[in-house]
Amino acid sequence: MNPDETQAYVLASAAALQLPLSAAQAERVAGHLQRTAAMAELLERFPMEPHDELAEIFRPHGPQAGTVAP
């Protein structure tokens, strides 16, 4: 998205969530979103496999998926 589209997205999202957002706040949020998208784009270009992820995979404790707790 270009900066104008990002700004429009931020304003529309804030309105949909009924979040009060000043023009200055929306501009800062849009700027952060643009930077985050640019970083994500760089990461998406790098081929990674599951074993490249060093963080432990989240496994919830408790009943197994698909079972009903009493």
mmCIF file of the N, C-alpha and C atoms, coordinates in Angstrom:
data_MODEL
# 
_entry.id   MODEL 
# 
loop_
_atom_site.group_PDB 
_atom_site.id 
_atom_site.type_symbol 
_atom_site.label_atom_id 
_atom_site.label_alt_id 
_atom_site.label_comp_id 
_atom_site.label_asym_id 
_atom_site.label_entity_id 
_atom_site.label_seq_id 
_atom_site.pdbx_PDB_ins_code 
_atom_site.Cartn_x 
_atom_site.Cartn_y 
_atom_site.Cartn_z 
_atom_site.occupancy 
_atom_site.B_iso_or_equiv 
_atom_site.pdbx_formal_charge 
_atom_site.auth_seq_id 
_atom_site.auth_comp_id 
_atom_site.auth_asym_id 
_atom_site.auth_atom_id 
_atom_site.pdbx_PDB_model_num 
ATOM 1   N N  . MET A 1 1  ? 0.836   -1.179  0.000  1.00 0.00 ? 1  MET A N  1 
ATOM 2   C CA . MET A 1 1  ? 0.000   0.000   0.000  1.00 0.00 ? 1  MET A CA 1 
ATOM 3   C C  . MET A 1 1  ? 0.882   1.243   0.000  1.00 0.00 ? 1  MET A C  1 
ATOM 4   N N  . ASN A 1 2  ? 0.427   2.234   -0.668 1.00 0.00 ? 2  ASN A N  1 
ATOM 5   C CA . ASN A 1 2  ? 1.154   3.502   -0.636 1.00 0.00 ? 2  ASN A CA 1 
ATOM 6   C C  . ASN A 1 2  ? 0.723   4.266   0.626  1.00 0.00 ? 2  ASN A C  1 
ATOM 7   N N  . PRO A 1 3  ? 1.417   5.351   0.982  1.00 0.00 ? 3  PRO A N  1 
ATOM 8   C CA . PRO A 1 3  ? 1.083   6.072   2.220  1.00 0.00 ? 3  PRO A CA 1 
ATOM 9   C C  . PRO A 1 3  ? -0.370  6.551   2.304  1.00 0.00 ? 3  PRO A C  1 
ATOM 10  N N  . ASP A 1 4  ? -0.944  7.011   1.199  1.00 0.00 ? 4  ASP A N  1 
ATOM 11  C CA . ASP A 1 4  ? -2.346  7.459   1.225  1.00 0.00 ? 4  ASP A CA 1 
ATOM 12  C C  . ASP A 1 4  ? -3.297  6.295   1.505  1.00 0.00 ? 4  ASP A C  1 
ATOM 13  N N  . GLU A 1 5  ? -3.031  5.147   0.895  1.00 0.00 ? 5  GLU A N  1 
ATOM 14  C CA . GLU A 1 5  ? -3.866  3.969   1.131  1.00 0.00 ? 5  GLU A CA 1 
ATOM 15  C C  . GLU A 1 5  ? -3.731  3.487   2.569  1.00 0.00 ? 5  GLU A C  1 
ATOM 16  N N  . THR A 1 6  ? -2.523  3.542   3.100  1.00 0.00 ? 6  THR A N  1 
ATOM 17  C CA . THR A 1 6  ? -2.307  3.129   4.484  1.00 0.00 ? 6  THR A CA 1 
ATOM 18  C C  . THR A 1 6  ? -3.051  4.056   5.436  1.00 0.00 ? 6  THR A C  1 
ATOM 19  N N  . GLN A 1 7  ? -2.977  5.355   5.183  1.00 0.00 ? 7  GLN A N  1 
ATOM 20  C CA . GLN A 1 7  ? -3.699  6.331   6.011  1.00 0.00 ? 7  GLN A CA 1 
ATOM 21  C C  . GLN A 1 7  ? -5.199  6.062   5.958  1.00 0.00 ? 7  GLN A C  1 
ATOM 22  N N  . ALA A 1 8  ? -5.729  5.800   4.779  1.00 0.00 ? 8  ALA A N  1 
ATOM 23  C CA . ALA A 1 8  ? -7.155  5.509   4.633  1.00 0.00 ? 8  ALA A CA 1 
ATOM 24  C C  . ALA A 1 8  ? -7.523  4.228   5.379  1.00 0.00 ? 8  ALA A C  1 
ATOM 25  N N  . TYR A 1 9  ? -6.652  3.223   5.316  1.00 0.00 ? 9  TYR A N  1 
ATOM 26  C CA . TYR A 1 9  ? -6.877  1.956   6.029  1.00 0.00 ? 9  TYR A CA 1 
ATOM 27  C C  . TYR A 1 9  ? -6.931  2.195   7.537  1.00 0.00 ? 9  TYR A C  1 
ATOM 28  N N  . VAL A 1 10 ? -5.982  2.977   8.056  1.00 0.00 ? 10 VAL A N  1 
ATOM 29  C CA . VAL A 1 10 ? -5.942  3.270   9.488  1.00 0.00 ? 10 VAL A CA 1 
ATOM 30  C C  . VAL A 1 10 ? -7.215  3.995   9.911  1.00 0.00 ? 10 VAL A C  1 
ATOM 31  N N  . LEU A 1 11 ? -7.619  5.003   9.161  1.00 0.00 ? 11 LEU A N  1 
ATOM 32  C CA . LEU A 1 11 ? -8.823  5.760   9.505  1.00 0.00 ? 11 LEU A CA 1 
ATOM 33  C C  . LEU A 1 11 ? -10.074 4.885   9.440  1.00 0.00 ? 11 LEU A C  1 
ATOM 34  N N  . ALA A 1 12 ? -10.172 4.036   8.415  1.00 0.00 ? 12 ALA A N  1 
ATOM 35  C CA . ALA A 1 12 ? -11.332 3.152   8.283  1.00 0.00 ? 12 ALA A CA 1 
ATOM 36  C C  . ALA A 1 12 ? -11.360 2.118   9.413  1.00 0.00 ? 12 ALA A C  1 
ATOM 37  N N  . SER A 1 13 ? -10.202 1.595   9.762  1.00 0.00 ? 13 SER A N  1 
ATOM 38  C CA . SER A 1 13 ? -10.129 0.613   10.857 1.00 0.00 ? 13 SER A CA 1 
ATOM 39  C C  . SER A 1 13 ? -10.518 1.246   12.179 1.00 0.00 ? 13 SER A C  1 
ATOM 40  N N  . ALA A 1 14 ? -10.011 2.449   12.434 1.00 0.00 ? 14 ALA A N  1 
ATOM 41  C CA . ALA A 1 14 ? -10.356 3.149   13.666 1.00 0.00 ? 14 ALA A CA 1 
ATOM 42  C C  . ALA A 1 14 ? -11.855 3.411   13.734 1.00 0.00 ? 14 ALA A C  1 
ATOM 43  N N  . ALA A 1 15 ? -12.442 3.813   12.628 1.00 0.00 ? 15 ALA A N  1 
ATOM 44  C CA . ALA A 1 15 ? -13.886 4.070   12.595 1.00 0.00 ? 15 ALA A CA 1 
ATOM 45  C C  . ALA A 1 15 ? -14.671 2.779   12.835 1.00 0.00 ? 15 ALA A C  1 
ATOM 46  N N  . ALA A 1 16 ? -14.248 1.697   12.209 1.00 0.00 ? 16 ALA A N  1 
ATOM 47  C CA . ALA A 1 16 ? -14.948 0.418   12.373 1.00 0.00 ? 16 ALA A CA 1 
ATOM 48  C C  . ALA A 1 16 ? -14.875 -0.083  13.812 1.00 0.00 ? 16 ALA A C  1 
ATOM 49  N N  . LEU A 1 17 ? -13.759 0.214   14.479 1.00 0.00 ? 17 LEU A N  1 
ATOM 50  C CA . LEU A 1 17 ? -13.571 -0.217  15.864 1.00 0.00 ? 17 LEU A CA 1 
ATOM 51  C C  . LEU A 1 17 ? -14.025 0.836   16.871 1.00 0.00 ? 17 LEU A C  1 
ATOM 52  N N  . GLN A 1 18 ? -14.548 1.933   16.363 1.00 0.00 ? 18 GLN A N  1 
ATOM 53  C CA . GLN A 1 18 ? -15.007 3.051   17.188 1.00 0.00 ? 18 GLN A CA 1 
ATOM 54  C C  . GLN A 1 18 ? -13.896 3.555   18.110 1.00 0.00 ? 18 GLN A C  1 
ATOM 55  N N  . LEU A 1 19 ? -12.688 3.672   17.548 1.00 0.00 ? 19 LEU A N  1 
ATOM 56  C CA . LEU A 1 19 ? -11.550 4.201   18.281 1.00 0.00 ? 19 LEU A CA 1 
ATOM 57  C C  . LEU A 1 19 ? -11.364 5.669   17.939 1.00 0.00 ? 19 LEU A C  1 
ATOM 58  N N  . PRO A 1 20 ? -11.371 6.534   18.935 1.00 0.00 ? 20 PRO A N  1 
ATOM 59  C CA . PRO A 1 20 ? -11.114 7.943   18.631 1.00 0.00 ? 20 PRO A CA 1 
ATOM 60  C C  . PRO A 1 20 ? -9.642  8.113   18.253 1.00 0.00 ? 20 PRO A C  1 
ATOM 61  N N  . LEU A 1 21 ? -9.396  8.714   17.118 1.00 0.00 ? 21 LEU A N  1 
ATOM 62  C CA . LEU A 1 21 ? -8.035  8.858   16.614 1.00 0.00 ? 21 LEU A CA 1 
ATOM 63  C C  . LEU A 1 21 ? -7.902  10.234  15.975 1.00 0.00 ? 21 LEU A C  1 
ATOM 64  N N  . SER A 1 22 ? -6.988  11.040  16.488 1.00 0.00 ? 22 SER A N  1 
ATOM 65  C CA . SER A 1 22 ? -6.764  12.358  15.886 1.00 0.00 ? 22 SER A CA 1 
ATOM 66  C C  . SER A 1 22 ? -6.004  12.176  14.575 1.00 0.00 ? 22 SER A C  1 
ATOM 67  N N  . ALA A 1 23 ? -5.941  13.218  13.778 1.00 0.00 ? 23 ALA A N  1 
ATOM 68  C CA . ALA A 1 23 ? -5.218  13.160  12.511 1.00 0.00 ? 23 ALA A CA 1 
ATOM 69  C C  . ALA A 1 23 ? -3.739  12.862  12.750 1.00 0.00 ? 23 ALA A C  1 
ATOM 70  N N  . ALA A 1 24 ? -3.167  13.468  13.796 1.00 0.00 ? 24 ALA A N  1 
ATOM 71  C CA . ALA A 1 24 ? -1.751  13.229  14.111 1.00 0.00 ? 24 ALA A CA 1 
ATOM 72  C C  . ALA A 1 24 ? -1.524  11.787  14.548 1.00 0.00 ? 24 ALA A C  1 
ATOM 73  N N  . GLN A 1 25 ? -2.431  11.241  15.343 1.00 0.00 ? 25 GLN A N  1 
ATOM 74  C CA . GLN A 1 25 ? -2.305  9.855   15.773 1.00 0.00 ? 25 GLN A CA 1 
ATOM 75  C C  . GLN A 1 25 ? -2.431  8.909   14.583 1.00 0.00 ? 25 GLN A C  1 
ATOM 76  N N  . ALA A 1 26 ? -3.386  9.177   13.720 1.00 0.00 ? 26 ALA A N  1 
ATOM 77  C CA . ALA A 1 26 ? -3.576  8.328   12.537 1.00 0.00 ? 26 ALA A CA 1 
ATOM 78  C C  . ALA A 1 26 ? -2.340  8.358   11.650 1.00 0.00 ? 26 ALA A C  1 
ATOM 79  N N  . GLU A 1 27 ? -1.728  9.509   11.531 1.00 0.00 ? 27 GLU A N  1 
ATOM 80  C CA . GLU A 1 27 ? -0.514  9.616   10.722 1.00 0.00 ? 27 GLU A CA 1 
ATOM 81  C C  . GLU A 1 27 ? 0.628   8.794   11.323 1.00 0.00 ? 27 GLU A C  1 
ATOM 82  N N  . ARG A 1 28 ? 0.770   8.840   12.649 1.00 0.00 ? 28 ARG A N  1 
ATOM 83  C CA . ARG A 1 28 ? 1.820   8.049   13.299 1.00 0.00 ? 28 ARG A CA 1 
ATOM 84  C C  . ARG A 1 28 ? 1.554   6.555   13.166 1.00 0.00 ? 28 ARG A C  1 
ATOM 85  N N  . VAL A 1 29 ? 0.301   6.154   13.353 1.00 0.00 ? 29 VAL A N  1 
ATOM 86  C CA . VAL A 1 29 ? -0.050  4.736   13.212 1.00 0.00 ? 29 VAL A CA 1 
ATOM 87  C C  . VAL A 1 29 ? 0.229   4.277   11.789 1.00 0.00 ? 29 VAL A C  1 
ATOM 88  N N  . ALA A 1 30 ? -0.139  5.074   10.807 1.00 0.00 ? 30 ALA A N  1 
ATOM 89  C CA . ALA A 1 30 ? 0.094   4.720   9.403  1.00 0.00 ? 30 ALA A CA 1 
ATOM 90  C C  . ALA A 1 30 ? 1.587   4.601   9.126  1.00 0.00 ? 30 ALA A C  1 
ATOM 91  N N  . GLY A 1 31 ? 2.385   5.491   9.691  1.00 0.00 ? 31 GLY A N  1 
ATOM 92  C CA . GLY A 1 31 ? 3.837   5.412   9.510  1.00 0.00 ? 31 GLY A CA 1 
ATOM 93  C C  . GLY A 1 31 ? 4.417   4.135   10.088 1.00 0.00 ? 31 GLY A C  1 
ATOM 94  N N  . HIS A 1 32 ? 3.958   3.761   11.291 1.00 0.00 ? 32 HIS A N  1 
ATOM 95  C CA . HIS A 1 32 ? 4.425   2.512   11.900 1.00 0.00 ? 32 HIS A CA 1 
ATOM 96  C C  . HIS A 1 32 ? 3.990   1.304   11.069 1.00 0.00 ? 32 HIS A C  1 
ATOM 97  N N  . LEU A 1 33 ? 2.769   1.358   10.565 1.00 0.00 ? 33 LEU A N  1 
ATOM 98  C CA . LEU A 1 33 ? 2.272   0.253   9.740  1.00 0.00 ? 33 LEU A CA 1 
ATOM 99  C C  . LEU A 1 33 ? 3.078   0.122   8.454  1.00 0.00 ? 33 LEU A C  1 
ATOM 100 N N  . GLN A 1 34 ? 3.429   1.239   7.835  1.00 0.00 ? 34 GLN A N  1 
ATOM 101 C CA . GLN A 1 34 ? 4.254   1.221   6.621  1.00 0.00 ? 34 GLN A CA 1 
ATOM 102 C C  . GLN A 1 34 ? 5.614   0.584   6.910  1.00 0.00 ? 34 GLN A C  1 
ATOM 103 N N  . ARG A 1 35 ? 6.245   0.971   8.034  1.00 0.00 ? 35 ARG A N  1 
ATOM 104 C CA . ARG A 1 35 ? 7.548   0.392   8.388  1.00 0.00 ? 35 ARG A CA 1 
ATOM 105 C C  . ARG A 1 35 ? 7.438   -1.096  8.675  1.00 0.00 ? 35 ARG A C  1 
ATOM 106 N N  . THR A 1 36 ? 6.373   -1.491  9.381  1.00 0.00 ? 36 THR A N  1 
ATOM 107 C CA . THR A 1 36 ? 6.168   -2.905  9.683  1.00 0.00 ? 36 THR A CA 1 
ATOM 108 C C  . THR A 1 36 ? 5.979   -3.710  8.401  1.00 0.00 ? 36 THR A C  1 
ATOM 109 N N  . ALA A 1 37 ? 5.210   -3.179  7.469  1.00 0.00 ? 37 ALA A N  1 
ATOM 110 C CA . ALA A 1 37 ? 4.994   -3.862  6.188  1.00 0.00 ? 37 ALA A CA 1 
ATOM 111 C C  . ALA A 1 37 ? 6.297   -3.986  5.410  1.00 0.00 ? 37 ALA A C  1 
ATOM 112 N N  . ALA A 1 38 ? 7.139   -2.950  5.453  1.00 0.00 ? 38 ALA A N  1 
ATOM 113 C CA . ALA A 1 38 ? 8.428   -3.003  4.748  1.00 0.00 ? 38 ALA A CA 1 
ATOM 114 C C  . ALA A 1 38 ? 9.325   -4.074  5.357  1.00 0.00 ? 38 ALA A C  1 
ATOM 115 N N  . MET A 1 39 ? 9.332   -4.191  6.688  1.00 0.00 ? 39 MET A N  1 
ATOM 116 C CA . MET A 1 39 ? 10.144  -5.235  7.336  1.00 0.00 ? 39 MET A CA 1 
ATOM 117 C C  . MET A 1 39 ? 9.612   -6.622  6.992  1.00 0.00 ? 39 MET A C  1 
ATOM 118 N N  . ALA A 1 40 ? 8.295   -6.776  6.993  1.00 0.00 ? 40 ALA A N  1 
ATOM 119 C CA . ALA A 1 40 ? 7.698   -8.064  6.662  1.00 0.00 ? 40 ALA A CA 1 
ATOM 120 C C  . ALA A 1 40 ? 8.021   -8.461  5.227  1.00 0.00 ? 40 ALA A C  1 
ATOM 121 N N  . GLU A 1 41 ? 8.022   -7.494  4.322  1.00 0.00 ? 41 GLU A N  1 
ATOM 122 C CA . GLU A 1 41 ? 8.346   -7.782  2.926  1.00 0.00 ? 41 GLU A CA 1 
ATOM 123 C C  . GLU A 1 41 ? 9.769   -8.314  2.800  1.00 0.00 ? 41 GLU A C  1 
ATOM 124 N N  . LEU A 1 42 ? 10.701  -7.729  3.541  1.00 0.00 ? 42 LEU A N  1 
ATOM 125 C CA . LEU A 1 42 ? 12.078  -8.224  3.516  1.00 0.00 ? 42 LEU A CA 1 
ATOM 126 C C  . LEU A 1 42 ? 12.157  -9.657  4.023  1.00 0.00 ? 42 LEU A C  1 
ATOM 127 N N  . LEU A 1 43 ? 11.433  -9.959  5.084  1.00 0.00 ? 43 LEU A N  1 
ATOM 128 C CA . LEU A 1 43 ? 11.446  -11.316 5.636  1.00 0.00 ? 43 LEU A CA 1 
ATOM 129 C C  . LEU A 1 43 ? 10.809  -12.318 4.682  1.00 0.00 ? 43 LEU A C  1 
ATOM 130 N N  . GLU A 1 44 ? 9.755   -11.908 3.995  1.00 0.00 ? 44 GLU A N  1 
ATOM 131 C CA . GLU A 1 44 ? 9.071   -12.818 3.080  1.00 0.00 ? 44 GLU A CA 1 
ATOM 132 C C  . GLU A 1 44 ? 9.941   -13.194 1.886  1.00 0.00 ? 44 GLU A C  1 
ATOM 133 N N  . ARG A 1 45 ? 10.904  -12.368 1.565  1.00 0.00 ? 45 ARG A N  1 
ATOM 134 C CA . ARG A 1 45 ? 11.805  -12.660 0.448  1.00 0.00 ? 45 ARG A CA 1 
ATOM 135 C C  . ARG A 1 45 ? 12.830  -13.731 0.789  1.00 0.00 ? 45 ARG A C  1 
ATOM 136 N N  . PHE A 1 46 ? 13.055  -13.961 2.077  1.00 0.00 ? 46 PHE A N  1 
ATOM 137 C CA . PHE A 1 46 ? 14.077  -14.908 2.515  1.00 0.00 ? 46 PHE A CA 1 
ATOM 138 C C  . PHE A 1 46 ? 13.445  -16.284 2.671  1.00 0.00 ? 46 PHE A C  1 
ATOM 139 N N  . PRO A 1 47 ? 13.940  -17.267 1.918  1.00 0.00 ? 47 PRO A N  1 
ATOM 140 C CA . PRO A 1 47 ? 13.355  -18.606 2.028  1.00 0.00 ? 47 PRO A CA 1 
ATOM 141 C C  . PRO A 1 47 ? 13.686  -19.235 3.381  1.00 0.00 ? 47 PRO A C  1 
ATOM 142 N N  . MET A 1 48 ? 12.658  -19.616 4.104  1.00 0.00 ? 48 MET A N  1 
ATOM 143 C CA . MET A 1 48 ? 12.858  -20.238 5.408  1.00 0.00 ? 48 MET A CA 1 
ATOM 144 C C  . MET A 1 48 ? 12.072  -21.530 5.493  1.00 0.00 ? 48 MET A C  1 
ATOM 145 N N  . GLU A 1 49 ? 12.621  -22.446 6.234  1.00 0.00 ? 49 GLU A N  1 
ATOM 146 C CA . GLU A 1 49 ? 11.978  -23.726 6.498  1.00 0.00 ? 49 GLU A CA 1 
ATOM 147 C C  . GLU A 1 49 ? 11.612  -23.767 7.986  1.00 0.00 ? 49 GLU A C  1 
ATOM 148 N N  . PRO A 1 50 ? 10.730  -24.688 8.376  1.00 0.00 ? 50 PRO A N  1 
ATOM 149 C CA . PRO A 1 50 ? 10.350  -24.750 9.791  1.00 0.00 ? 50 PRO A CA 1 
ATOM 150 C C  . PRO A 1 50 ? 11.537  -24.886 10.746 1.00 0.00 ? 50 PRO A C  1 
ATOM 151 N N  . HIS A 1 51 ? 12.586  -25.598 10.337 1.00 0.00 ? 51 HIS A N  1 
ATOM 152 C CA . HIS A 1 51 ? 13.720  -25.777 11.246 1.00 0.00 ? 51 HIS A CA 1 
ATOM 153 C C  . HIS A 1 51 ? 14.542  -24.496 11.408 1.00 0.00 ? 51 HIS A C  1 
ATOM 154 N N  . ASP A 1 52 ? 14.297  -23.499 10.563 1.00 0.00 ? 52 ASP A N  1 
ATOM 155 C CA . ASP A 1 52 ? 14.989  -22.219 10.694 1.00 0.00 ? 52 ASP A CA 1 
ATOM 156 C C  . ASP A 1 52 ? 14.433  -21.389 11.849 1.00 0.00 ? 52 ASP A C  1 
ATOM 157 N N  . GLU A 1 53 ? 13.246  -21.704 12.269 1.00 0.00 ? 53 GLU A N  1 
ATOM 158 C CA . GLU A 1 53 ? 12.612  -20.955 13.360 1.00 0.00 ? 53 GLU A CA 1 
ATOM 159 C C  . GLU A 1 53 ? 13.176  -21.454 14.680 1.00 0.00 ? 53 GLU A C  1 
ATOM 160 N N  . LEU A 1 54 ? 13.858  -20.570 15.393 1.00 0.00 ? 54 LEU A N  1 
ATOM 161 C CA . LEU A 1 54 ? 14.499  -20.973 16.636 1.00 0.00 ? 54 LEU A CA 1 
ATOM 162 C C  . LEU A 1 54 ? 13.554  -20.945 17.834 1.00 0.00 ? 54 LEU A C  1 
ATOM 163 N N  . ALA A 1 55 ? 12.475  -20.206 17.738 1.00 0.00 ? 55 ALA A N  1 
ATOM 164 C CA . ALA A 1 55 ? 11.540  -20.125 18.859 1.00 0.00 ? 55 ALA A CA 1 
ATOM 165 C C  . ALA A 1 55 ? 10.779  -21.428 19.000 1.00 0.00 ? 55 ALA A C  1 
ATOM 166 N N  . GLU A 1 56 ? 10.500  -21.789 20.244 1.00 0.00 ? 56 GLU A N  1 
ATOM 167 C CA . GLU A 1 56 ? 9.742   -22.997 20.508 1.00 0.00 ? 56 GLU A CA 1 
ATOM 168 C C  . GLU A 1 56 ? 8.317   -22.817 19.991 1.00 0.00 ? 56 GLU A C  1 
ATOM 169 N N  . ILE A 1 57 ? 7.752   -23.856 19.439 1.00 0.00 ? 57 ILE A N  1 
ATOM 170 C CA . ILE A 1 57 ? 6.376   -23.819 18.952 1.00 0.00 ? 57 ILE A CA 1 
ATOM 171 C C  . ILE A 1 57 ? 5.448   -23.908 20.149 1.00 0.00 ? 57 ILE A C  1 
ATOM 172 N N  . PHE A 1 58 ? 4.443   -23.041 20.191 1.00 0.00 ? 58 PHE A N  1 
ATOM 173 C CA . PHE A 1 58 ? 3.493   -23.029 21.296 1.00 0.00 ? 58 PHE A CA 1 
ATOM 174 C C  . PHE A 1 58 ? 2.665   -24.295 21.291 1.00 0.00 ? 58 PHE A C  1 
ATOM 175 N N  . ARG A 1 59 ? 2.651   -24.962 22.421 1.00 0.00 ? 59 ARG A N  1 
ATOM 176 C CA . ARG A 1 59 ? 1.818   -26.150 22.602 1.00 0.00 ? 59 ARG A CA 1 
ATOM 177 C C  . ARG A 1 59 ? 1.053   -25.960 23.914 1.00 0.00 ? 59 ARG A C  1 
ATOM 178 N N  . PRO A 1 60 ? -0.240  -25.712 23.835 1.00 0.00 ? 60 PRO A N  1 
ATOM 179 C CA . PRO A 1 60 ? -1.002  -25.472 25.062 1.00 0.00 ? 60 PRO A CA 1 
ATOM 180 C C  . PRO A 1 60 ? -1.049  -26.723 25.935 1.00 0.00 ? 60 PRO A C  1 
ATOM 181 N N  . HIS A 1 61 ? -1.024  -26.505 27.231 1.00 0.00 ? 61 HIS A N  1 
ATOM 182 C CA . HIS A 1 61 ? -1.173  -27.607 28.164 1.00 0.00 ? 61 HIS A CA 1 
ATOM 183 C C  . HIS A 1 61 ? -2.650  -27.849 28.387 1.00 0.00 ? 61 HIS A C  1 
ATOM 184 N N  . GLY A 1 62 ? -3.004  -29.031 28.773 1.00 0.00 ? 62 GLY A N  1 
ATOM 185 C CA . GLY A 1 62 ? -4.400  -29.312 29.049 1.00 0.00 ? 62 GLY A CA 1 
ATOM 186 C C  . GLY A 1 62 ? -4.946  -30.320 28.054 1.00 0.00 ? 62 GLY A C  1 
ATOM 187 N N  . PRO A 1 63 ? -6.254  -30.343 27.914 1.00 0.00 ? 63 PRO A N  1 
ATOM 188 C CA . PRO A 1 63 ? -6.884  -31.320 27.011 1.00 0.00 ? 63 PRO A CA 1 
ATOM 189 C C  . PRO A 1 63 ? -6.359  -31.209 25.585 1.00 0.00 ? 63 PRO A C  1 
ATOM 190 N N  . GLN A 1 64 ? -6.282  -32.324 24.938 1.00 0.00 ? 64 GLN A N  1 
ATOM 191 C CA . GLN A 1 64 ? -5.830  -32.355 23.546 1.00 0.00 ? 64 GLN A CA 1 
ATOM 192 C C  . GLN A 1 64 ? -6.857  -31.655 22.663 1.00 0.00 ? 64 GLN A C  1 
ATOM 193 N N  . ALA A 1 65 ? -6.374  -31.131 21.560 1.00 0.00 ? 65 ALA A N  1 
ATOM 194 C CA . ALA A 1 65 ? -7.266  -30.464 20.614 1.00 0.00 ? 65 ALA A CA 1 
ATOM 195 C C  . ALA A 1 65 ? -8.346  -31.439 20.165 1.00 0.00 ? 65 ALA A C  1 
ATOM 196 N N  . GLY A 1 66 ? -9.545  -30.963 20.069 1.00 0.00 ? 66 GLY A N  1 
ATOM 197 C CA . GLY A 1 66 ? -10.645 -31.791 19.596 1.00 0.00 ? 66 GLY A CA 1 
ATOM 198 C C  . GLY A 1 66 ? -11.387 -32.520 20.715 1.00 0.00 ? 66 GLY A C  1 
ATOM 199 N N  . THR A 1 67 ? -10.877 -32.411 21.962 1.00 0.00 ? 67 THR A N  1 
ATOM 200 C CA . THR A 1 67 ? -11.568 -33.070 23.071 1.00 0.00 ? 67 THR A CA 1 
ATOM 201 C C  . THR A 1 67 ? -12.326 -32.015 23.863 1.00 0.00 ? 67 THR A C  1 
ATOM 202 N N  . VAL A 1 68 ? -13.294 -32.463 24.589 1.00 0.00 ? 68 VAL A N  1 
ATOM 203 C CA . VAL A 1 68 ? -14.105 -31.564 25.400 1.00 0.00 ? 68 VAL A CA 1 
ATOM 204 C C  . VAL A 1 68 ? -13.705 -31.720 26.860 1.00 0.00 ? 68 VAL A C  1 
ATOM 205 N N  . ALA A 1 69 ? -13.400 -30.622 27.518 1.00 0.00 ? 69 ALA A N  1 
ATOM 206 C CA . ALA A 1 69 ? -13.042 -30.664 28.924 1.00 0.00 ? 69 ALA A CA 1 
ATOM 207 C C  . ALA A 1 69 ? -14.309 -30.905 29.755 1.00 0.00 ? 69 ALA A C  1 
ATOM 208 N N  . PRO A 1 70 ? -14.187 -31.614 30.885 1.00 0.00 ? 70 PRO A N  1 
ATOM 209 C CA . PRO A 1 70 ? -15.372 -31.873 31.729 1.00 0.00 ? 70 PRO A CA 1 
ATOM 210 C C  . PRO A 1 70 ? -15.899 -30.621 32.363 1.00 0.00 ? 70 PRO A C  1 
# 
